[in-house]
Structure formats: structure tokens, C-alpha cells
Amino acid sequence: MDRDLLRETLERRGEPRYRAGQVWAWLARGAGSYAEMTDLPATLRDALERELPLSTLELEREARASDGTVKALLRTARGNPVEAVLMRYRDGRRSLCLSSQSGCPLTCSFCATGRMRFAGNLSADEILDQALHFRRNGELDHAVFMGMGEPMMNLDAVLEACTLLPGLGITNRRTAISTVGWIPGIERLSASGLPIRLALSLHAPEDELRSALMPVNDRYPLAEVLDACRADHAIRRRTVFIEYVMLAGVNDRFEQAVALARLLSPREAFKVNLIPYNPTDSHLQGSGRDAIAGFRTALESRGVPVTVRLTRGREIAAACGQLAAGAAA
């Protein structure tokens, strides 16, 4: 919903200001049409149906995986592609992976989004409309900004969206923002005071390799990024998740696990999330189960909390690093 256009439309029609809140409340509860908004006058519902699209995004297609994951390819009014993902879990969680940009200006070697044409930042309304698309088909409770784009480069819109996501059932404590290490954004998130989780896309325990995988490391080196994360933990007292995609023969050796463990102090500030590599058109290959298990053991034996991410939606290119507005399965 274009909230500015909604307010302008209501003002032009001489409607009271509270009408905008009524419309938003219906959208947040999953309404899929103005006809459902029964506390609005019928004449107003008809007028809004004619004059104001319910969403800033148009659904082009959806893909569904056997594990219940749904990926939506949406288009902005300018025709730019946006992908968002709904992940369902056996414990009942319904979590969203949201995009903050169409494409990404950064070129991480393991991520398909970085090979797209970058089309710019999304507005707060375009971010919210990804969530509202899925809200129309059921309740939601978690969100991660791990879709297309670098959220910290569009933080104003991301945080504005986060202030409204609780109305959909997604509290700030159940929201995470992932960054490649964009330090100005990390510092602004820290200053916001919001209890949103910070996740750092790390992927290497030393600068040379990290720069090869993630060129942004030349601008914001590893030591500086980790210092910003430690400062965030000191201010907001929220554990920082370290995302580490497992790449065969690249970053999965025992010595690299030991080096990573040395970096992550104090221990209470960090938790590592090992991510099985999801295939893209990159030359890289994912680590095998034994390598991932060995890496995990090396970290745990040195006191580092570790989990291995449960992969969702790989068969429809909806998993971590795969979003690239490709053909839906």
C-alpha cells in the first residue's frame, strides 16, 4: 500500500484522518480487498477500489517447494523485480525473508543476487507489501532481511518497515537484519535502540580471503566490522549472529575454524550460524556434511556457540544466496 497516496486520497475526499489507520489495520490482518473492510463506508470502499491499488507491488509468479517454502517474484511500479520468501517450519513458525533492494550493488562471489542488475532501493511500502502479500494467506511471526540487497544501505526504509511489522505479528525481537559489514548502518542500528537482531555475513576468518569472496571487505575490513558488532552488543545486549557459508576447499578447513574462534570474543557477543552452500551459477562448491560437522566441532570445543542452518526452498532457488529473480519452478 502506498501510504502517502492513501492519505492524499482520503484527504481529497474529505475523510477523517483515522480512516488511514482503519485501512492499515485491515491490511495488517490479511485483507485482500477493500470489500472486506466493513467498517469503511461502502461508497469509500468502492472509490478506493477504483483509485488506489491495494499494493505497490504486482505479483508475477510464485514457486512452491516440497518443504512448504513459497517464493514470490513481484514487480515494482517501475517494473523492477523483487523476490520474497515464506518459510514454514515444523514447530509452526512462519518466517519471511524480505528484500531491501532490487538486486544488490555488492558482488559477493557466492550470491546470485550480486550478479543481477542493481535497480535501486525499495521504499518502506514496497518492503511492507512483500510481507502483506504473504499475510493474506496466513499468520506470520518472524522476518529476516536476508533477501535481495544490503539492508544497511537502505536502513531508513528498513527501519520504517520494522516499526509497522509488529502489526502483522512480527515483533522487532523476532526480526533480524543481515549485513555484509556496512559499518555506518551497523552503528545506526545500534543507536536506534530497537531490539532487532543483527546478523553479520562473515564467511572467512581473515581479510585476504574475505576480500576475495566479498569485495566490500576492502572498504570495511574484518577487524573494524567485528569491533562495530562488539559495540552493538555492548549497547543493545543482543547476541550477534555470524553467518558463515560453507565452501568446499575455500573456508572449511580446521585451521580456519580455529582462526574464526580466535576472532569471536567475547563469546557471549556472538553465535555462529553455519550455512550449507546453496548452488548458484558460481564456480564454488558446498562443503560436505563431514566437513561442516568437523568445523562445528572445532568451534564448539573452543567455546563458540554454533548452529547449522536448516536449508529451505533450495529446489525453487529460494534458499540463502539464490534469489536472482530467475524463473519460478
C-alpha positions as CSV (number, residue, x, y, z in Angstrom):
1,M,0.0,0.0,0.0
2,D,1.3,3.5,-0.9
3,R,0.5,5.0,2.5
4,D,1.2,8.6,1.3
5,L,-1.2,8.1,-1.7
6,L,-3.8,6.6,0.7
7,R,-3.6,9.7,3.0
8,E,-3.8,12.1,0.0
9,T,-6.8,10.2,-1.5
10,L,-8.7,10.2,1.8
11,E,-7.9,13.9,2.4
12,R,-9.1,14.8,-1.1
13,R,-12.4,13.0,-0.4
14,G,-12.8,14.9,2.9
15,E,-12.5,11.7,5.0
16,P,-11.4,11.9,8.7
17,R,-7.7,11.1,9.3
18,Y,-8.5,7.9,11.3
19,R,-9.6,6.2,8.0
20,A,-6.0,5.6,7.0
21,G,-5.5,3.7,10.3
22,Q,-8.6,1.6,9.6
23,V,-7.3,0.7,6.2
24,W,-3.9,-0.3,7.5
25,A,-5.4,-2.3,10.3
26,W,-7.3,-4.4,7.8
27,L,-4.3,-4.9,5.6
28,A,-2.2,-6.0,8.6
29,R,-4.9,-8.6,9.4
30,G,-4.6,-10.0,5.9
31,A,-7.4,-8.3,4.0
32,G,-7.1,-8.9,0.3
33,S,-9.6,-6.4,-0.9
34,Y,-11.3,-3.2,0.1
35,A,-14.6,-5.0,0.1
36,E,-13.5,-6.8,3.3
37,M,-13.0,-3.5,5.2
38,T,-16.5,-3.4,6.6
39,D,-16.1,-0.5,9.0
40,L,-15.5,1.8,6.0
41,P,-18.5,3.3,4.2
42,A,-19.4,1.3,1.1
43,T,-19.0,4.4,-1.1
44,L,-15.4,4.9,0.2
45,R,-14.6,1.2,-0.4
46,D,-15.8,1.5,-3.9
47,A,-13.8,4.7,-4.5
48,L,-10.6,3.2,-3.1
49,E,-11.1,0.1,-5.3
50,R,-11.1,2.4,-8.3
51,E,-8.5,4.9,-7.3
52,L,-5.8,3.2,-5.2
53,P,-4.1,-0.2,-5.8
54,L,-4.0,-2.4,-2.7
55,S,-0.3,-3.0,-3.2
56,T,2.8,-1.1,-4.5
57,L,3.9,-4.5,-6.0
58,E,2.4,-6.7,-8.6
59,L,2.8,-10.5,-8.3
60,E,4.3,-12.0,-11.4
61,R,4.5,-15.6,-10.2
62,E,5.0,-17.9,-7.3
63,A,7.0,-21.1,-6.8
64,R,6.3,-23.7,-4.1
65,A,8.8,-26.2,-2.7
66,S,8.0,-29.6,-1.2
67,D,9.1,-28.4,2.2
68,G,6.3,-25.7,2.2
69,T,8.6,-22.8,1.2
70,V,6.9,-20.3,-1.1
71,K,8.9,-17.8,-3.3
72,A,7.1,-14.8,-4.8
73,L,8.5,-12.8,-7.7
74,L,7.0,-9.3,-7.6
75,R,7.4,-6.2,-9.6
76,T,7.5,-2.6,-8.5
77,A,5.6,0.1,-10.3
78,R,8.8,0.8,-12.2
79,G,9.0,-2.8,-13.3
80,N,11.9,-3.8,-11.1
81,P,12.0,-7.4,-9.8
82,V,11.8,-8.2,-6.1
83,E,11.8,-11.7,-4.6
84,A,10.5,-12.6,-1.1
85,V,10.2,-15.9,0.6
86,L,7.9,-17.5,3.1
87,M,9.4,-20.4,5.1
88,R,7.3,-22.8,7.1
89,Y,8.8,-24.9,9.9
90,R,7.5,-28.0,11.7
91,D,7.2,-26.1,15.0
92,G,4.6,-23.8,13.4
93,R,6.8,-20.8,12.7
94,R,6.0,-18.9,9.5
95,S,9.1,-16.8,8.7
96,L,9.7,-14.2,5.9
97,C,12.8,-13.5,4.0
98,L,12.4,-9.9,2.8
99,S,14.3,-7.9,0.2
100,S,15.5,-4.3,0.8
101,Q,16.7,-3.6,-2.7
102,S,16.1,-4.8,-6.3
103,G,19.3,-6.6,-7.0
104,C,22.4,-5.7,-5.0
105,P,25.3,-3.2,-5.7
106,L,27.7,-5.5,-3.8
107,T,29.2,-8.5,-5.6
108,C,29.8,-11.3,-3.2
109,S,31.1,-14.3,-5.2
110,F,28.7,-16.9,-3.6
111,C,25.5,-14.9,-4.0
112,A,23.3,-14.9,-7.1
113,T,21.7,-11.5,-6.3
114,G,25.0,-9.7,-6.8
115,R,25.1,-10.8,-10.4
116,M,21.8,-9.2,-11.1
117,R,21.4,-5.6,-12.5
118,F,21.1,-3.4,-9.5
119,A,17.9,-1.4,-9.8
120,G,17.9,0.6,-6.5
121,N,16.5,0.8,-3.1
122,L,12.9,-0.3,-2.2
123,S,10.6,2.0,-0.3
124,A,9.3,1.1,3.1
125,D,5.9,0.5,1.5
126,E,7.5,-1.9,-1.1
127,I,9.2,-3.8,1.8
128,L,5.9,-3.9,3.7
129,D,4.0,-5.1,0.7
130,Q,6.2,-8.2,0.5
131,A,5.1,-9.1,4.0
132,L,1.5,-8.2,3.3
133,H,1.5,-10.5,0.2
134,F,2.1,-13.5,2.5
135,R,0.0,-12.2,5.3
136,R,-3.1,-12.6,3.1
137,N,-2.6,-16.4,3.3
138,G,-2.0,-16.8,7.0
139,E,-0.4,-15.5,10.1
140,L,3.3,-14.5,10.3
141,D,5.7,-14.4,13.2
142,H,9.4,-13.9,12.1
143,A,11.2,-11.9,9.5
144,V,14.8,-11.7,8.3
145,F,16.2,-9.1,5.9
146,M,18.3,-11.6,4.1
147,G,16.7,-11.4,0.7
148,M,17.9,-9.2,-2.2
149,G,20.2,-6.3,-1.3
150,E,22.2,-4.9,1.5
151,P,19.7,-3.7,4.1
152,M,22.2,-1.3,5.8
153,M,22.4,0.7,2.6
154,N,18.7,1.3,2.8
155,L,18.3,1.5,6.5
156,D,15.8,4.3,6.7
157,A,13.2,2.3,4.7
158,V,14.1,-0.9,6.5
159,L,13.6,0.6,10.0
160,E,10.4,2.3,8.9
161,A,9.1,-1.0,7.8
162,C,10.2,-2.6,11.0
163,T,8.1,-0.2,13.0
164,L,4.9,-1.5,11.3
165,L,5.8,-5.2,11.0
166,P,4.5,-5.8,14.6
167,G,1.0,-5.1,13.3
168,L,1.4,-8.2,11.2
169,G,2.5,-10.3,14.1
170,I,6.3,-9.8,13.6
171,T,7.8,-8.1,16.6
172,N,11.2,-6.4,16.5
173,R,12.7,-9.2,18.7
174,R,11.7,-11.7,16.0
175,T,13.2,-9.6,13.2
176,A,16.8,-9.9,12.0
177,I,18.8,-7.6,9.7
178,S,21.8,-9.2,7.9
179,T,24.7,-7.2,6.6
180,V,28.0,-7.8,4.8
181,G,29.5,-5.5,7.3
182,W,28.3,-2.0,6.3
183,I,29.6,-0.2,9.4
184,P,27.6,3.1,9.1
185,G,24.4,1.0,9.1
186,I,25.5,-1.2,12.0
187,E,26.2,2.0,14.0
188,R,22.9,3.5,13.2
189,L,21.1,0.3,14.1
190,S,22.9,0.3,17.4
191,A,21.8,3.9,18.0
192,S,18.2,3.2,17.2
193,G,17.7,1.2,20.4
194,L,15.4,-1.2,18.6
195,P,15.8,-4.8,19.7
196,I,16.2,-6.1,16.1
197,R,18.7,-8.9,15.8
198,L,22.0,-8.1,13.9
199,A,23.5,-10.8,11.7
200,L,26.9,-10.4,10.1
201,S,27.7,-12.1,6.8
202,L,31.3,-13.1,7.6
203,H,32.4,-16.2,5.6
204,A,36.1,-16.0,6.2
205,P,38.3,-15.6,9.2
206,E,41.0,-13.4,7.5
207,D,41.0,-10.3,5.3
208,E,42.6,-11.7,2.1
209,L,40.1,-14.5,1.7
210,R,37.2,-12.4,2.8
211,S,38.0,-9.7,0.3
212,A,38.2,-12.3,-2.5
213,L,34.7,-13.6,-1.5
214,M,33.3,-10.2,-0.6
215,P,34.9,-7.1,-2.1
216,V,33.2,-4.9,0.5
217,N,35.9,-6.1,2.9
218,D,38.4,-3.8,1.3
219,R,36.3,-0.9,2.4
220,Y,35.3,-2.2,5.8
221,P,38.0,-4.7,7.0
222,L,37.2,-7.6,9.3
223,A,38.7,-6.2,12.5
224,E,36.7,-2.9,12.1
225,V,33.5,-4.8,11.3
226,L,33.8,-7.1,14.3
227,D,34.5,-4.1,16.6
228,A,31.3,-2.5,15.3
229,C,29.4,-5.7,16.2
230,R,31.0,-5.8,19.7
231,A,29.9,-2.2,20.2
232,D,26.4,-3.1,19.1
233,H,26.3,-6.0,21.6
234,A,27.6,-3.6,24.4
235,I,24.8,-1.1,23.6
236,R,21.8,-3.4,22.9
237,R,22.8,-6.6,24.7
238,R,21.7,-8.7,21.8
239,T,23.7,-11.7,20.5
240,V,25.2,-11.0,17.0
241,F,24.7,-13.9,14.6
242,I,27.8,-14.7,12.5
243,E,26.7,-16.2,9.1
244,Y,29.3,-18.4,7.6
245,V,28.5,-20.1,4.3
246,M,30.5,-23.4,4.0
247,L,32.5,-23.6,0.8
248,A,34.5,-26.7,-0.1
249,G,38.2,-26.2,0.0
250,V,37.8,-22.5,0.4
251,N,36.8,-21.7,4.0
252,D,36.0,-25.0,5.7
253,R,39.4,-26.2,7.0
254,F,40.1,-27.0,10.7
255,E,42.7,-24.2,10.9
256,Q,40.1,-21.7,9.6
257,A,37.7,-22.8,12.3
258,V,40.4,-22.2,14.9
259,A,41.1,-18.8,13.4
260,L,37.4,-17.9,13.5
261,A,37.1,-19.0,17.1
262,R,40.0,-16.7,18.0
263,L,38.2,-13.7,16.4
264,L,34.9,-14.1,18.2
265,S,35.4,-12.7,21.6
266,P,33.8,-12.1,24.0
267,R,32.0,-15.4,23.4
268,E,28.7,-14.1,24.7
269,A,28.5,-11.5,22.0
270,F,28.4,-14.0,19.1
271,K,26.8,-17.1,17.8
272,V,27.9,-18.8,14.6
273,N,25.3,-20.0,12.0
274,L,27.0,-22.3,9.6
275,I,25.2,-22.3,6.2
276,P,25.3,-25.1,3.7
277,Y,26.1,-23.6,0.3
278,N,23.1,-23.4,-2.0
279,P,24.0,-23.9,-5.7
280,T,24.1,-20.8,-8.0
281,D,25.9,-20.4,-11.3
282,S,29.2,-19.7,-9.3
283,H,32.2,-22.0,-9.7
284,L,32.1,-22.6,-5.9
285,Q,31.0,-25.9,-4.4
286,G,29.4,-26.5,-1.0
287,S,31.2,-28.3,1.9
288,G,30.2,-31.9,2.6
289,R,28.4,-33.0,5.8
290,D,31.6,-34.3,7.4
291,A,33.4,-31.0,6.8
292,I,30.5,-29.0,8.2
293,A,30.4,-31.3,11.2
294,G,34.1,-31.1,11.8
295,F,34.1,-27.3,11.5
296,R,31.2,-27.1,14.0
297,T,33.1,-29.4,16.5
298,A,36.2,-27.3,16.2
299,L,34.2,-24.2,17.1
300,E,32.2,-25.8,19.9
301,S,35.3,-27.2,21.5
302,R,36.6,-23.7,21.8
303,G,33.5,-22.4,23.5
304,V,31.8,-20.8,20.4
305,P,28.0,-21.3,20.2
306,V,27.2,-22.8,16.8
307,T,24.1,-23.9,14.8
308,V,23.8,-25.3,11.3
309,R,21.1,-23.6,9.3
310,L,18.2,-25.7,8.1
311,T,18.0,-25.2,4.3
312,R,14.6,-24.3,3.0
313,G,13.4,-23.9,-0.6
314,R,16.6,-24.9,-2.4
315,E,14.7,-26.7,-5.1
316,I,13.0,-23.5,-6.2
317,A,16.1,-21.3,-5.8
318,A,14.6,-19.7,-2.7
319,A,17.4,-20.6,-0.3
320,C,20.2,-18.3,1.1
321,G,22.2,-16.7,-1.7
322,Q,19.9,-17.9,-4.5
323,L,17.5,-15.0,-5.0
324,A,18.1,-13.6,-8.5
325,A,14.5,-13.1,-10.0
326,G,15.0,-16.2,-12.1
327,A,12.3,-18.5,-13.5
328,A,9.9,-19.9,-11.0
329,A,9.8,-23.6,-10.7
